Amino acid sequence: MRAILTNLGSTGDVWPFIALAAELRRHGHEPILALSPNFAGLAKQHGLAFAPIGQELELEKLRDMAADILTARNSAAQTRPLLVSALQGLPEMFRELRDLSHDADVMICGTAQPAGRMVHETLGIPFVSIHTVSFAVWGTTALRQSVAPVINAYRVREGLPPLRDPIVADAHSPQLAIHAVSRYVLRRPADWPSHYHVTGYFYLDDADDWQPPADLVEFFAAGEPPVVIGFGSAMHHDPAALTNLVLEAIRRAGCRAILQQGWSGLGEREIPENVHIIGFAPHSWLFPRAACVVHHGATGTTGATFRAGVPGVYVPHAYEHPLNAEVARQLGCAGPAIPYARLTAERLGSAIAATLANPSYRQAAAALGEQVRAEQGVQAARQLIEQLLAEAAVAQPRAASQISLNSIG
């Protein structure tokens, strides 16, 4: 199987596709990651074939947009600036994907990448949609109405009909739609079509190949499990101010902590002895060693926190973050979220202290972690894709035979 895997977005948006590509390769298939040039190094790190498409993400440009995104009044206002920016290159991405896919067996595409469906419609190759974020299911009407004209303008330009709902209903493949979320988190609605599947999160267990720095190992060994704090690829207009706020919250909570720099580059100042600054570390290594995880609520980080079996403190920034924070609260793994717009050192410090002091959060998180770890999401997805192509291979000769018989008749 020659498979093209593509999506748009930050590291959290493409990480599930890295995991799926690695799973496909382990089973003798030929996956090719078609992503922004930013992710060439990540693909190389895992020994995966890579084809750059579209423009490179400009981190400074994203930082300039961060203030407007974080203060936007609703999800539509948050999403539209990023989509408009990302989709400016949609015709180019469509052509690059189309050229890459002429001899492909399947297009595997995230909902943030409308070019994948366009290639499916143009070439007729099997199409698998991967749904990793909650708003791909429950997007608001305002968000849908905001996004549809942006995508449809490019579809019409390429000679394709407009779609009514390109990021929600029409983002689901008519052949195979895979929701890479735990069934213990996303309960499958009874009215879903049979080709919609909830498989479990996609994880890439790369911790075995990662060696933690000696100073990080020493920090863990020097005291009680620390609180891990990080906001991943979320961009902040003033990283220095956020660093100061977080450090003050840690002081108020009276705990040890690890602060991940993330895309914003937090921690660029003198740090007290009870805090350790790190860059990248695999969630699968870091989170199980934490007392709790403070994060923004992106789906990938939320899934990794659930899998680790530790409680979370949620500081939702935008997009699907508030919904994930509410799901974690309902599951008993977290207390009330602190929206980023209302974040203060006092609120964050109190939330951390309350989470550490409440054993019910850890008990609920530990129980959920056992359930999530038992799922094999990426393996289930690979098997579903193989099944789809096997069925297509059976159907194709039948169709060819029918055409031949009709021509004889």
ZADO-757788 format. One record per residue (C-alpha): residue number from 1; x, y, z. Coordinates in steps of 0.05 Angstrom, whole numbers, plus 5000, padded with zeros to 4 digits. Layout:
N
<r num="NUM" xx="X" yy="Y" zz="Z"/>
...
end
This chain:
409
<r num="1" xx="5000" yy="5000" zz="5000"/>
<r num="2" xx="5027" yy="5068" zz="4980"/>
<r num="3" xx="4993" yy="5117" zz="5027"/>
<r num="4" xx="4995" yy="5193" zz="5027"/>
<r num="5" xx="4984" yy="5223" zz="5096"/>
<r num="6" xx="4970" yy="5298" zz="5102"/>
<r num="7" xx="4944" yy="5351" zz="5149"/>
<r num="8" xx="4953" yy="5424" zz="5165"/>
<r num="9" xx="4971" yy="5455" zz="5232"/>
<r num="10" xx="5021" yy="5452" zz="5288"/>
<r num="11" xx="5059" yy="5393" zz="5317"/>
<r num="12" xx="4997" yy="5368" zz="5354"/>
<r num="13" xx="4959" yy="5366" zz="5288"/>
<r num="14" xx="5011" yy="5325" zz="5251"/>
<r num="15" xx="5036" yy="5279" zz="5308"/>
<r num="16" xx="4979" yy="5228" zz="5299"/>
<r num="17" xx="4999" yy="5223" zz="5226"/>
<r num="18" xx="5071" yy="5209" zz="5246"/>
<r num="19" xx="5045" yy="5154" zz="5291"/>
<r num="20" xx="5000" yy="5124" zz="5236"/>
<r num="21" xx="5056" yy="5128" zz="5184"/>
<r num="22" xx="5103" yy="5091" zz="5231"/>
<r num="23" xx="5049" yy="5037" zz="5242"/>
<r num="24" xx="5038" yy="5029" zz="5167"/>
<r num="25" xx="5113" yy="5022" zz="5154"/>
<r num="26" xx="5120" yy="4970" zz="5209"/>
<r num="27" xx="5070" yy="4927" zz="5171"/>
<r num="28" xx="5104" yy="4931" zz="5103"/>
<r num="29" xx="5068" yy="4991" zz="5073"/>
<r num="30" xx="5097" yy="5053" zz="5040"/>
<r num="31" xx="5072" yy="5116" zz="5077"/>
<r num="32" xx="5092" yy="5185" zz="5052"/>
<r num="33" xx="5081" yy="5245" zz="5097"/>
<r num="34" xx="5058" yy="5306" zz="5057"/>
<r num="35" xx="5064" yy="5363" zz="5106"/>
<r num="36" xx="5090" yy="5434" zz="5115"/>
<r num="37" xx="5166" yy="5439" zz="5105"/>
<r num="38" xx="5171" yy="5453" zz="5180"/>
<r num="39" xx="5162" yy="5379" zz="5194"/>
<r num="40" xx="5217" yy="5351" zz="5150"/>
<r num="41" xx="5262" yy="5342" zz="5210"/>
<r num="42" xx="5208" yy="5306" zz="5250"/>
<r num="43" xx="5196" yy="5257" zz="5193"/>
<r num="44" xx="5270" yy="5245" zz="5184"/>
<r num="45" xx="5277" yy="5233" zz="5259"/>
<r num="46" xx="5229" yy="5174" zz="5252"/>
<r num="47" xx="5256" yy="5149" zz="5186"/>
<r num="48" xx="5193" yy="5166" zz="5147"/>
<r num="49" xx="5188" yy="5188" zz="5074"/>
<r num="50" xx="5170" yy="5261" zz="5069"/>
<r num="51" xx="5143" yy="5307" zz="5014"/>
<r num="52" xx="5140" yy="5381" zz="5032"/>
<r num="53" xx="5076" yy="5416" zz="5010"/>
<r num="54" xx="5053" yy="5487" zz="5019"/>
<r num="55" xx="5090" yy="5542" zz="5055"/>
<r num="56" xx="5132" yy="5538" zz="5117"/>
<r num="57" xx="5098" yy="5560" zz="5181"/>
<r num="58" xx="5124" yy="5628" zz="5204"/>
<r num="59" xx="5128" yy="5626" zz="5279"/>
<r num="60" xx="5137" yy="5702" zz="5286"/>
<r num="61" xx="5075" yy="5713" zz="5244"/>
<r num="62" xx="5036" yy="5664" zz="5288"/>
<r num="63" xx="5060" yy="5700" zz="5350"/>
<r num="64" xx="5035" yy="5766" zz="5322"/>
<r num="65" xx="4967" yy="5734" zz="5311"/>
<r num="66" xx="4965" yy="5703" zz="5381"/>
<r num="67" xx="4939" yy="5764" zz="5419"/>
<r num="68" xx="4879" yy="5771" zz="5372"/>
<r num="69" xx="4865" yy="5696" zz="5374"/>
<r num="70" xx="4867" yy="5692" zz="5450"/>
<r num="71" xx="4821" yy="5751" zz="5459"/>
<r num="72" xx="4772" yy="5732" zz="5404"/>
<r num="73" xx="4699" yy="5728" zz="5425"/>
<r num="74" xx="4683" yy="5659" zz="5396"/>
<r num="75" xx="4711" yy="5599" zz="5359"/>
<r num="76" xx="4695" yy="5628" zz="5290"/>
<r num="77" xx="4734" yy="5692" zz="5305"/>
<r num="78" xx="4792" yy="5649" zz="5332"/>
<r num="79" xx="4795" yy="5602" zz="5274"/>
<r num="80" xx="4783" yy="5646" zz="5214"/>
<r num="81" xx="4850" yy="5685" zz="5216"/>
<r num="82" xx="4891" yy="5621" zz="5219"/>
<r num="83" xx="4850" yy="5587" zz="5165"/>
<r num="84" xx="4854" yy="5645" zz="5118"/>
<r num="85" xx="4929" yy="5648" zz="5128"/>
<r num="86" xx="4939" yy="5572" zz="5121"/>
<r num="87" xx="4892" yy="5565" zz="5062"/>
<r num="88" xx="4923" yy="5619" zz="5019"/>
<r num="89" xx="4966" yy="5564" zz="4990"/>
<r num="90" xx="4909" yy="5514" zz="4979"/>
<r num="91" xx="4912" yy="5513" zz="4903"/>
<r num="92" xx="4987" yy="5500" zz="4907"/>
<r num="93" xx="4978" yy="5446" zz="4960"/>
<r num="94" xx="4922" yy="5414" zz="4918"/>
<r num="95" xx="4967" yy="5410" zz="4857"/>
<r num="96" xx="5026" yy="5383" zz="4897"/>
<r num="97" xx="4983" yy="5330" zz="4930"/>
<r num="98" xx="4950" yy="5311" zz="4864"/>
<r num="99" xx="5018" yy="5301" zz="4831"/>
<r num="100" xx="5043" yy="5261" zz="4890"/>
<r num="101" xx="4980" yy="5217" zz="4890"/>
<r num="102" xx="4976" yy="5193" zz="4818"/>
<r num="103" xx="5005" yy="5125" zz="4836"/>
<r num="104" xx="4980" yy="5124" zz="4909"/>
<r num="105" xx="4932" yy="5072" zz="4936"/>
<r num="106" xx="4899" yy="5116" zz="4989"/>
<r num="107" xx="4894" yy="5188" zz="5013"/>
<r num="108" xx="4895" yy="5194" zz="5089"/>
<r num="109" xx="4876" yy="5264" zz="5109"/>
<r num="110" xx="4862" yy="5307" zz="5170"/>
<r num="111" xx="4801" yy="5352" zz="5172"/>
<r num="112" xx="4844" yy="5415" zz="5172"/>
<r num="113" xx="4870" yy="5397" zz="5102"/>
<r num="114" xx="4815" yy="5406" zz="5050"/>
<r num="115" xx="4863" yy="5391" zz="4993"/>
<r num="116" xx="4860" yy="5316" zz="5009"/>
<r num="117" xx="4786" yy="5310" zz="4993"/>
<r num="118" xx="4797" yy="5351" zz="4930"/>
<r num="119" xx="4849" yy="5301" zz="4907"/>
<r num="120" xx="4801" yy="5243" zz="4923"/>
<r num="121" xx="4747" yy="5277" zz="4881"/>
<r num="122" xx="4795" yy="5291" zz="4824"/>
<r num="123" xx="4832" yy="5224" zz="4820"/>
<r num="124" xx="4781" yy="5177" zz="4851"/>
<r num="125" xx="4831" yy="5144" zz="4898"/>
<r num="126" xx="4805" yy="5116" zz="4964"/>
<r num="127" xx="4798" yy="5170" zz="5018"/>
<r num="128" xx="4806" yy="5162" zz="5093"/>
<r num="129" xx="4791" yy="5221" zz="5139"/>
<r num="130" xx="4825" yy="5224" zz="5207"/>
<r num="131" xx="4789" yy="5265" zz="5261"/>
<r num="132" xx="4833" yy="5284" zz="5320"/>
<r num="133" xx="4798" yy="5345" zz="5349"/>
<r num="134" xx="4730" yy="5352" zz="5380"/>
<r num="135" xx="4705" yy="5411" zz="5340"/>
<r num="136" xx="4710" yy="5367" zz="5278"/>
<r num="137" xx="4647" yy="5335" zz="5306"/>
<r num="138" xx="4612" yy="5391" zz="5343"/>
<r num="139" xx="4634" yy="5455" zz="5308"/>
<r num="140" xx="4589" yy="5514" zz="5321"/>
<r num="141" xx="4544" yy="5542" zz="5266"/>
<r num="142" xx="4584" yy="5607" zz="5268"/>
<r num="143" xx="4649" yy="5570" zz="5257"/>
<r num="144" xx="4621" yy="5530" zz="5199"/>
<r num="145" xx="4592" yy="5591" zz="5165"/>
<r num="146" xx="4658" yy="5628" zz="5174"/>
<r num="147" xx="4701" yy="5573" zz="5144"/>
<r num="148" xx="4658" yy="5547" zz="5087"/>
<r num="149" xx="4666" yy="5609" zz="5041"/>
<r num="150" xx="4742" yy="5607" zz="5050"/>
<r num="151" xx="4749" yy="5535" zz="5028"/>
<r num="152" xx="4695" yy="5537" zz="4975"/>
<r num="153" xx="4727" yy="5596" zz="4939"/>
<r num="154" xx="4788" yy="5551" zz="4925"/>
<r num="155" xx="4746" yy="5490" zz="4908"/>
<r num="156" xx="4708" yy="5529" zz="4855"/>
<r num="157" xx="4773" yy="5557" zz="4828"/>
<r num="158" xx="4797" yy="5486" zz="4818"/>
<r num="159" xx="4733" yy="5465" zz="4783"/>
<r num="160" xx="4701" yy="5428" zz="4841"/>
<r num="161" xx="4631" yy="5441" zz="4870"/>
<r num="162" xx="4625" yy="5479" zz="4936"/>
<r num="163" xx="4610" yy="5441" zz="4999"/>
<r num="164" xx="4557" yy="5458" zz="5050"/>
<r num="165" xx="4599" yy="5442" zz="5111"/>
<r num="166" xx="4672" yy="5430" zz="5092"/>
<r num="167" xx="4702" yy="5423" zz="5162"/>
<r num="168" xx="4648" yy="5382" zz="5196"/>
<r num="169" xx="4598" yy="5338" zz="5158"/>
<r num="170" xx="4635" yy="5342" zz="5091"/>
<r num="171" xx="4703" yy="5331" zz="5124"/>
<r num="172" xx="4682" yy="5259" zz="5138"/>
<r num="173" xx="4702" yy="5211" zz="5084"/>
<r num="174" xx="4644" yy="5176" zz="5051"/>
<r num="175" xx="4687" yy="5113" zz="5053"/>
<r num="176" xx="4723" yy="5111" zz="5120"/>
<r num="177" xx="4723" yy="5164" zz="5176"/>
<r num="178" xx="4768" yy="5148" zz="5235"/>
<r num="179" xx="4761" yy="5186" zz="5301"/>
<r num="180" xx="4828" yy="5180" zz="5336"/>
<r num="181" xx="4798" yy="5189" zz="5406"/>
<r num="182" xx="4786" yy="5140" zz="5463"/>
<r num="183" xx="4717" yy="5109" zz="5466"/>
<r num="184" xx="4719" yy="5124" zz="5540"/>
<r num="185" xx="4723" yy="5198" zz="5522"/>
<r num="186" xx="4681" yy="5202" zz="5459"/>
<r num="187" xx="4619" yy="5160" zz="5463"/>
<r num="188" xx="4599" yy="5139" zz="5393"/>
<r num="189" xx="4532" yy="5171" zz="5375"/>
<r num="190" xx="4479" yy="5119" zz="5358"/>
<r num="191" xx="4461" yy="5154" zz="5292"/>
<r num="192" xx="4531" yy="5152" zz="5263"/>
<r num="193" xx="4540" yy="5116" zz="5196"/>
<r num="194" xx="4574" yy="5048" zz="5199"/>
<r num="195" xx="4638" yy="5074" zz="5165"/>
<r num="196" xx="4651" yy="5122" zz="5224"/>
<r num="197" xx="4697" yy="5090" zz="5275"/>
<r num="198" xx="4724" yy="5110" zz="5343"/>
<r num="199" xx="4791" yy="5074" zz="5349"/>
<r num="200" xx="4828" yy="5105" zz="5408"/>
<r num="201" xx="4882" yy="5157" zz="5408"/>
<r num="202" xx="4942" yy="5150" zz="5362"/>
<r num="203" xx="5006" yy="5145" zz="5402"/>
<r num="204" xx="5078" yy="5140" zz="5379"/>
<r num="205" xx="5118" yy="5106" zz="5433"/>
<r num="206" xx="5185" yy="5140" zz="5421"/>
<r num="207" xx="5206" yy="5145" zz="5494"/>
<r num="208" xx="5248" yy="5082" zz="5489"/>
<r num="209" xx="5293" yy="5117" zz="5438"/>
<r num="210" xx="5297" yy="5182" zz="5477"/>
<r num="211" xx="5350" yy="5193" zz="5531"/>
<r num="212" xx="5332" yy="5246" zz="5582"/>
<r num="213" xx="5386" yy="5297" zz="5599"/>
<r num="214" xx="5423" yy="5282" zz="5663"/>
<r num="215" xx="5400" yy="5346" zz="5697"/>
<r num="216" xx="5327" yy="5327" zz="5684"/>
<r num="217" xx="5337" yy="5258" zz="5715"/>
<r num="218" xx="5371" yy="5291" zz="5775"/>
<r num="219" xx="5314" yy="5339" zz="5784"/>
<r num="220" xx="5263" yy="5283" zz="5787"/>
<r num="221" xx="5306" yy="5245" zz="5836"/>
<r num="222" xx="5315" yy="5305" zz="5882"/>
<r num="223" xx="5245" yy="5307" zz="5911"/>
<r num="224" xx="5170" yy="5294" zz="5904"/>
<r num="225" xx="5141" yy="5286" zz="5834"/>
<r num="226" xx="5136" yy="5355" zz="5802"/>
<r num="227" xx="5079" yy="5389" zz="5768"/>
<r num="228" xx="5092" yy="5392" zz="5693"/>
<r num="229" xx="5070" yy="5458" zz="5661"/>
<r num="230" xx="5070" yy="5470" zz="5586"/>
<r num="231" xx="5027" yy="5500" zz="5531"/>
<r num="232" xx="5056" yy="5463" zz="5471"/>
<r num="233" xx="5050" yy="5499" zz="5405"/>
<r num="234" xx="5004" yy="5554" zz="5433"/>
<r num="235" xx="5035" yy="5622" zz="5417"/>
<r num="236" xx="5035" yy="5678" zz="5468"/>
<r num="237" xx="5044" yy="5752" zz="5454"/>
<r num="238" xx="5086" yy="5763" zz="5516"/>
<r num="239" xx="5124" yy="5699" zz="5537"/>
<r num="240" xx="5162" yy="5736" zz="5592"/>
<r num="241" xx="5098" yy="5759" zz="5626"/>
<r num="242" xx="5069" yy="5689" zz="5622"/>
<r num="243" xx="5133" yy="5659" zz="5651"/>
<r num="244" xx="5130" yy="5707" zz="5710"/>
<r num="245" xx="5056" yy="5690" zz="5721"/>
<r num="246" xx="5071" yy="5615" zz="5721"/>
<r num="247" xx="5130" yy="5621" zz="5768"/>
<r num="248" xx="5088" yy="5662" zz="5817"/>
<r num="249" xx="5033" yy="5608" zz="5813"/>
<r num="250" xx="5085" yy="5554" zz="5829"/>
<r num="251" xx="5109" yy="5595" zz="5889"/>
<r num="252" xx="5037" yy="5602" zz="5914"/>
<r num="253" xx="5023" yy="5527" zz="5905"/>
<r num="254" xx="5087" yy="5509" zz="5942"/>
<r num="255" xx="5106" yy="5454" zz="5894"/>
<r num="256" xx="5164" yy="5431" zz="5850"/>
<r num="257" xx="5152" yy="5441" zz="5776"/>
<r num="258" xx="5179" yy="5429" zz="5707"/>
<r num="259" xx="5165" yy="5484" zz="5656"/>
<r num="260" xx="5167" yy="5466" zz="5583"/>
<r num="261" xx="5188" yy="5522" zz="5537"/>
<r num="262" xx="5140" yy="5505" zz="5480"/>
<r num="263" xx="5134" yy="5547" zz="5417"/>
<r num="264" xx="5130" yy="5611" zz="5458"/>
<r num="265" xx="5198" yy="5600" zz="5490"/>
<r num="266" xx="5177" yy="5605" zz="5563"/>
<r num="267" xx="5228" yy="5606" zz="5619"/>
<r num="268" xx="5278" yy="5656" zz="5591"/>
<r num="269" xx="5298" yy="5685" zz="5659"/>
<r num="270" xx="5329" yy="5666" zz="5725"/>
<r num="271" xx="5292" yy="5606" zz="5754"/>
<r num="272" xx="5285" yy="5585" zz="5827"/>
<r num="273" xx="5314" yy="5518" zz="5849"/>
<r num="274" xx="5246" yy="5484" zz="5854"/>
<r num="275" xx="5233" yy="5495" zz="5779"/>
<r num="276" xx="5268" yy="5462" zz="5721"/>
<r num="277" xx="5264" yy="5487" zz="5649"/>
<r num="278" xx="5263" yy="5437" zz="5591"/>
<r num="279" xx="5251" yy="5437" zz="5517"/>
<r num="280" xx="5224" yy="5375" zz="5482"/>
<r num="281" xx="5210" yy="5312" zz="5521"/>
<r num="282" xx="5163" yy="5256" zz="5499"/>
<r num="283" xx="5096" yy="5259" zz="5535"/>
<r num="284" xx="5099" yy="5184" zz="5544"/>
<r num="285" xx="5163" yy="5192" zz="5586"/>
<r num="286" xx="5148" yy="5258" zz="5621"/>
<r num="287" xx="5074" yy="5256" zz="5640"/>
<r num="288" xx="5072" yy="5190" zz="5680"/>
<r num="289" xx="5126" yy="5219" zz="5725"/>
<r num="290" xx="5087" yy="5282" zz="5740"/>
<r num="291" xx="5042" yy="5298" zz="5800"/>
<r num="292" xx="4995" yy="5332" zz="5751"/>
<r num="293" xx="5000" yy="5366" zz="5683"/>
<r num="294" xx="4981" yy="5439" zz="5671"/>
<r num="295" xx="4966" yy="5450" zz="5597"/>
<r num="296" xx="4922" yy="5486" zz="5547"/>
<r num="297" xx="4875" yy="5428" zz="5530"/>
<r num="298" xx="4896" yy="5412" zz="5459"/>
<r num="299" xx="4871" yy="5343" zz="5439"/>
<r num="300" xx="4940" yy="5311" zz="5434"/>
<r num="301" xx="4963" yy="5336" zz="5501"/>
<r num="302" xx="4896" yy="5318" zz="5533"/>
<r num="303" xx="4901" yy="5247" zz="5506"/>
<r num="304" xx="4972" yy="5240" zz="5531"/>
<r num="305" xx="4950" yy="5264" zz="5600"/>
<r num="306" xx="4893" yy="5214" zz="5601"/>
<r num="307" xx="4940" yy="5158" zz="5580"/>
<r num="308" xx="4991" yy="5177" zz="5634"/>
<r num="309" xx="4937" yy="5169" zz="5687"/>
<r num="310" xx="4952" yy="5235" zz="5721"/>
<r num="311" xx="4904" yy="5293" zz="5735"/>
<r num="312" xx="4905" yy="5357" zz="5696"/>
<r num="313" xx="4897" yy="5431" zz="5706"/>
<r num="314" xx="4867" yy="5461" zz="5643"/>
<r num="315" xx="4881" yy="5531" zz="5617"/>
<r num="316" xx="4841" yy="5530" zz="5551"/>
<r num="317" xx="4866" yy="5580" zz="5501"/>
<r num="318" xx="4821" yy="5571" zz="5439"/>
<r num="319" xx="4792" yy="5522" zz="5388"/>
<r num="320" xx="4774" yy="5454" zz="5419"/>
<r num="321" xx="4810" yy="5468" zz="5485"/>
<r num="322" xx="4748" yy="5488" zz="5527"/>
<r num="323" xx="4710" yy="5425" zz="5506"/>
<r num="324" xx="4769" yy="5380" zz="5524"/>
<r num="325" xx="4775" yy="5415" zz="5591"/>
<r num="326" xx="4702" yy="5404" zz="5605"/>
<r num="327" xx="4707" yy="5330" zz="5585"/>
<r num="328" xx="4765" yy="5321" zz="5633"/>
<r num="329" xx="4725" yy="5354" zz="5689"/>
<r num="330" xx="4664" yy="5309" zz="5675"/>
<r num="331" xx="4709" yy="5248" zz="5677"/>
<r num="332" xx="4733" yy="5269" zz="5745"/>
<r num="333" xx="4806" yy="5279" zz="5723"/>
<r num="334" xx="4808" yy="5354" zz="5733"/>
<r num="335" xx="4775" yy="5411" zz="5769"/>
<r num="336" xx="4744" yy="5472" zz="5735"/>
<r num="337" xx="4784" yy="5501" zz="5678"/>
<r num="338" xx="4816" yy="5570" zz="5679"/>
<r num="339" xx="4805" yy="5604" zz="5611"/>
<r num="340" xx="4869" yy="5637" zz="5587"/>
<r num="341" xx="4835" yy="5705" zz="5585"/>
<r num="342" xx="4822" yy="5699" zz="5661"/>
<r num="343" xx="4889" yy="5668" zz="5680"/>
<r num="344" xx="4923" yy="5698" zz="5740"/>
<r num="345" xx="4978" yy="5673" zz="5785"/>
<r num="346" xx="4929" yy="5668" zz="5843"/>
<r num="347" xx="4879" yy="5627" zz="5804"/>
<r num="348" xx="4931" yy="5580" zz="5775"/>
<r num="349" xx="4967" yy="5571" zz="5841"/>
<r num="350" xx="4901" yy="5555" zz="5876"/>
<r num="351" xx="4881" yy="5505" zz="5821"/>
<r num="352" xx="4948" yy="5469" zz="5825"/>
<r num="353" xx="4944" yy="5465" zz="5901"/>
<r num="354" xx="4872" yy="5440" zz="5899"/>
<r num="355" xx="4888" yy="5387" zz="5847"/>
<r num="356" xx="4948" yy="5361" zz="5886"/>
<r num="357" xx="4907" yy="5359" zz="5950"/>
<r num="358" xx="4847" yy="5321" zz="5922"/>
<r num="359" xx="4859" yy="5246" zz="5916"/>
<r num="360" xx="4795" yy="5235" zz="5876"/>
<r num="361" xx="4827" yy="5269" zz="5815"/>
<r num="362" xx="4886" yy="5222" zz="5816"/>
<r num="363" xx="4842" yy="5161" zz="5827"/>
<r num="364" xx="4796" yy="5178" zz="5769"/>
<r num="365" xx="4856" yy="5195" zz="5724"/>
<r num="366" xx="4891" yy="5129" zz="5742"/>
<r num="367" xx="4829" yy="5089" zz="5726"/>
<r num="368" xx="4819" yy="5124" zz="5659"/>
<r num="369" xx="4893" yy="5115" zz="5643"/>
<r num="370" xx="4887" yy="5040" zz="5649"/>
<r num="371" xx="4828" yy="5040" zz="5600"/>
<r num="372" xx="4862" yy="5086" zz="5550"/>
<r num="373" xx="4928" yy="5048" zz="5552"/>
<r num="374" xx="4890" yy="4983" zz="5536"/>
<r num="375" xx="4865" yy="5012" zz="5470"/>
<r num="376" xx="4907" yy="5003" zz="5407"/>
<r num="377" xx="4882" yy="5062" zz="5367"/>
<r num="378" xx="4936" yy="5066" zz="5314"/>
<r num="379" xx="4934" yy="4990" zz="5303"/>
<r num="380" xx="4858" yy="4991" zz="5296"/>
<r num="381" xx="4863" yy="5048" zz="5245"/>
<r num="382" xx="4915" yy="5011" zz="5204"/>
<r num="383" xx="4871" yy="4949" zz="5202"/>
<r num="384" xx="4810" yy="4990" zz="5180"/>
<r num="385" xx="4850" yy="5022" zz="5124"/>
<r num="386" xx="4876" yy="4954" zz="5101"/>
<r num="387" xx="4805" yy="4928" zz="5101"/>
<r num="388" xx="4781" yy="4987" zz="5060"/>
<r num="389" xx="4833" yy="4975" zz="5006"/>
<r num="390" xx="4821" yy="4900" zz="5006"/>
<r num="391" xx="4747" yy="4913" zz="4994"/>
<r num="392" xx="4763" yy="4964" zz="4939"/>
<r num="393" xx="4809" yy="4913" zz="4905"/>
<r num="394" xx="4752" yy="4862" zz="4904"/>
<r num="395" xx="4701" yy="4912" zz="4879"/>
<r num="396" xx="4746" yy="4939" zz="4823"/>
<r num="397" xx="4753" yy="4874" zz="4783"/>
<r num="398" xx="4678" yy="4864" zz="4791"/>
<r num="399" xx="4664" yy="4932" zz="4761"/>
<r num="400" xx="4714" yy="4919" zz="4705"/>
<r num="401" xx="4682" yy="4852" zz="4690"/>
<r num="402" xx="4613" yy="4884" zz="4688"/>
<r num="403" xx="4637" yy="4937" zz="4639"/>
<r num="404" xx="4667" yy="4881" zz="4595"/>
<r num="405" xx="4602" yy="4841" zz="4596"/>
<r num="406" xx="4561" yy="4903" zz="4579"/>
<r num="407" xx="4606" yy="4918" zz="4520"/>
<r num="408" xx="4598" yy="4847" zz="4494"/>
<r num="409" xx="4523" yy="4850" zz="4502"/>
end
